[in-house]
């Protein structure tokens, strides 16, 4: 690799990082918003904590890798994501009751 092509590669990589930063900020902002809304609803006694929901659901999903949660404050539903033999499994849980609403994958 010539010094000129090395510089061009570095510049292209830097441009990619700069271009992707706003998207990463938007994703982080959405996640922070979800966490904030979940916390507010939990503090108001409207929903169960994520820890309690995970405590109920994770033992039922043995052998699967837990990828993490999402929260929809409007519908008050936690969506827990799992990986099972290369397939992503979604488990939607009512945040008020802890009941599984749907499992798809």
C-alpha positions as CSV (number, residue, x, y, z in Angstrom):
1,X,0.0,0.0,0.0
2,X,1.5,3.4,-1.0
3,X,1.6,6.3,1.5
4,X,-1.0,8.1,-0.7
5,X,-3.5,5.2,-0.6
6,X,-3.0,4.8,3.1
7,X,-3.9,8.5,3.6
8,X,-7.0,8.0,1.3
9,X,-8.1,5.0,3.3
10,X,-7.7,6.8,6.6
11,X,-9.7,9.8,5.2
12,X,-12.5,7.5,4.0
13,X,-12.6,5.7,7.4
14,X,-12.8,9.1,9.2
15,X,-15.6,10.3,6.9
16,X,-17.5,7.1,7.6
17,X,-17.2,7.7,11.3
18,X,-18.3,11.3,11.0
19,X,-21.3,10.4,8.8
20,X,-22.4,7.6,11.2
21,X,-22.2,9.8,14.4
22,X,-25.6,11.5,14.0
23,X,-27.3,8.1,13.5
24,X,-25.6,6.7,16.7
25,X,-26.7,9.8,18.6
26,X,-30.3,9.3,17.4
27,X,-30.2,5.7,18.5
28,X,-28.7,6.6,21.9
29,X,-31.2,9.4,22.3
30,X,-34.1,7.1,21.6
31,X,-32.8,4.5,24.1
32,X,-32.3,7.2,26.7
33,X,-35.9,8.4,26.0
34,X,-37.2,4.9,26.4
35,X,-35.3,4.4,29.7
36,X,-36.5,7.8,31.0
37,X,-40.2,7.0,30.2
38,X,-40.0,3.5,31.7
39,X,-38.4,5.0,34.9
40,X,-41.1,7.7,35.2
41,X,-43.9,5.1,34.7
42,X,-42.3,2.8,37.2
43,X,-41.9,5.5,39.8
44,X,-45.6,6.4,39.3
45,X,-46.5,2.8,40.0
46,X,-47.9,2.2,36.5
47,X,-45.5,-0.5,35.4
48,X,-43.2,-3.2,36.8
49,X,-39.4,-2.7,36.7
50,X,-37.4,-4.1,33.9
51,X,-35.5,-6.2,36.5
52,X,-38.8,-7.8,37.7
53,X,-39.9,-8.5,34.1
54,X,-36.5,-10.0,33.2
55,X,-36.7,-12.1,36.4
56,X,-40.0,-13.6,35.2
57,X,-39.1,-14.1,31.6
58,X,-35.4,-15.1,31.4
59,X,-35.8,-18.4,33.2
60,X,-38.4,-19.4,30.6
61,X,-36.0,-18.8,27.8
62,X,-33.2,-21.2,28.9
63,X,-30.6,-22.0,26.4
64,X,-31.1,-18.7,24.5
65,X,-28.8,-15.7,24.5
66,X,-30.5,-12.6,25.9
67,X,-29.8,-9.6,23.6
68,X,-31.6,-7.0,25.6
69,X,-34.8,-5.0,26.0
70,X,-36.8,-2.3,24.3
71,X,-39.6,-0.4,25.9
72,X,-42.7,1.2,24.3
73,X,-44.1,3.7,26.8
74,X,-47.2,4.3,24.7
75,X,-48.4,0.7,24.9
76,X,-46.5,0.0,28.1
77,X,-44.9,-3.1,26.6
78,X,-41.4,-4.4,27.1
79,X,-39.9,-6.3,24.1
80,X,-37.2,-8.7,25.2
81,X,-34.9,-10.0,22.4
82,X,-33.2,-13.4,22.4
83,X,-31.0,-15.4,20.0
84,X,-31.8,-19.1,19.6
85,X,-29.7,-21.1,17.0
86,X,-29.2,-18.0,14.8
87,X,-32.9,-16.9,15.0
88,X,-34.0,-13.7,16.8
89,X,-36.9,-14.3,19.1
90,X,-39.0,-11.4,20.4
91,X,-41.0,-11.7,23.6
92,X,-43.5,-8.9,24.2
93,X,-44.4,-8.5,27.8
94,X,-47.2,-6.3,29.4
95,X,-45.3,-3.9,31.7
96,X,-48.3,-3.5,34.0
97,X,-48.9,-7.2,34.7
98,X,-45.7,-9.0,33.5
99,X,-47.8,-11.3,31.3
100,X,-46.3,-12.5,28.0
101,X,-48.4,-11.0,25.2
102,X,-46.6,-12.5,22.3
103,X,-43.6,-14.5,21.4
104,X,-42.4,-14.4,17.8
105,X,-39.3,-15.4,15.9
